[in-house]
Amino acid sequence: MKSLKITQKMLSYIDSILKYTSNITYNEFKNNSMMVEACIFNLSQIGELANKLDKVYINEHSDIPWFKIKGLRNRIVHDYEGVNLNLIWEIIDVDIKILRKQLMKLIEQIDI
């Protein structure tokens, strides 16, 4: 199923972000340009994948902030120099963990 594969890929990018940022502070994050670039790339890939999901799938799972995910991707791609690292860190530190739980729940439902 297309949506399952896309959701699994999104989880893979999330897991990479969480692995890169495990046990670090915001200051460590913002001062490591390689880590910043890797995390921003992965976030943009998550948004790109969200763009490929069927509208029906998105509507069936409207509790997931698809519009915000796509919007973040657009902000990253079209204004990379203007990306707010405080916002990126908040997404990594809080939101991405919530999204991971939501996507895991979807995969469990689809796999049944």
C-alpha positions as CSV (number, residue, x, y, z in Angstrom):
1,M,0.0,0.0,0.0
2,K,1.4,3.4,-1.1
3,S,0.4,5.2,2.1
4,L,2.0,2.6,4.3
5,K,5.3,2.9,2.5
6,I,5.3,6.6,2.7
7,T,4.5,6.5,6.4
8,Q,7.3,4.1,7.0
9,K,9.7,6.4,5.1
10,M,8.6,9.3,7.2
11,L,9.3,7.3,10.3
12,S,12.7,6.5,9.0
13,Y,13.5,10.2,8.7
14,I,12.1,10.9,12.1
15,D,14.3,8.2,13.6
16,S,17.4,9.7,12.0
17,I,16.6,13.1,13.5
18,L,16.0,11.6,16.9
19,K,19.3,9.6,16.7
20,Y,21.3,12.7,15.7
21,T,19.8,14.8,18.5
22,S,19.8,12.3,21.3
23,N,21.1,13.7,24.5
24,I,22.2,17.1,23.2
25,T,21.1,20.6,24.1
26,Y,19.9,23.4,21.8
27,N,23.3,25.1,22.0
28,E,25.1,21.9,20.9
29,F,22.6,21.6,18.1
30,K,22.8,25.1,16.8
31,N,26.6,25.1,17.0
32,N,26.9,21.9,14.9
33,S,26.2,23.0,11.3
34,M,26.4,19.4,10.0
35,M,23.7,18.3,12.5
36,V,21.6,21.3,11.7
37,E,21.8,20.6,8.0
38,A,21.1,16.9,8.4
39,C,18.0,17.5,10.6
40,I,16.7,20.2,8.3
41,F,17.1,17.9,5.3
42,N,15.2,15.1,7.1
43,L,12.4,17.5,8.1
44,S,12.1,18.7,4.5
45,Q,12.0,15.0,3.3
46,I,9.2,14.3,5.8
47,G,7.2,17.3,4.3
48,E,7.9,16.1,0.8
49,L,6.6,12.7,1.6
50,A,3.5,14.2,3.2
51,N,2.8,15.9,-0.2
52,K,2.7,12.4,-1.8
53,L,0.0,11.1,0.4
54,D,-3.5,10.6,-1.0
55,K,-6.1,13.2,0.0
56,V,-8.4,10.4,1.3
57,Y,-5.6,9.1,3.6
58,I,-4.9,12.7,4.9
59,N,-8.6,13.2,5.5
60,E,-9.0,9.9,7.3
61,H,-6.2,10.9,9.7
62,S,-6.9,14.5,10.2
63,D,-5.5,14.4,13.7
64,I,-2.0,14.5,12.2
65,P,-0.9,18.1,11.3
66,W,-0.3,17.4,7.6
67,F,-0.7,21.0,6.6
68,K,1.9,22.1,9.1
69,I,4.3,19.3,8.0
70,K,3.9,20.4,4.4
71,G,4.2,24.1,5.4
72,L,7.5,23.5,7.2
73,R,8.9,21.7,4.1
74,N,7.9,24.7,2.0
75,R,9.6,27.2,4.4
76,I,12.8,25.1,4.5
77,V,13.0,24.7,0.7
78,H,12.1,28.3,-0.2
79,D,13.8,30.2,2.6
80,Y,16.7,28.0,3.9
81,E,18.7,31.0,5.0
82,G,15.8,32.3,7.0
83,V,15.0,29.0,8.9
84,N,14.4,29.8,12.6
85,L,16.6,27.3,14.5
86,N,14.7,27.9,17.7
87,L,11.5,26.7,15.9
88,I,13.4,23.8,14.3
89,W,14.7,22.7,17.7
90,E,11.2,22.9,19.3
91,I,9.9,20.7,16.5
92,I,12.7,18.2,17.1
93,D,12.5,18.3,20.8
94,V,8.7,18.2,21.1
95,D,6.6,17.8,18.0
96,I,8.6,15.1,16.1
97,K,8.2,12.7,19.0
98,I,4.4,13.2,19.0
99,L,4.3,12.8,15.2
100,R,6.3,9.6,15.6
101,K,3.8,8.1,18.0
102,Q,0.9,9.1,15.6
103,L,2.6,7.6,12.6
104,M,3.5,4.4,14.5
105,K,-0.2,4.1,15.4
106,L,-1.2,4.4,11.7
107,I,1.3,1.7,10.7
108,E,-0.1,-0.6,13.3
109,Q,-3.6,0.0,12.0
110,I,-2.6,-0.5,8.4
111,D,-0.6,-3.7,9.1
112,I,-3.6,-5.4,10.8
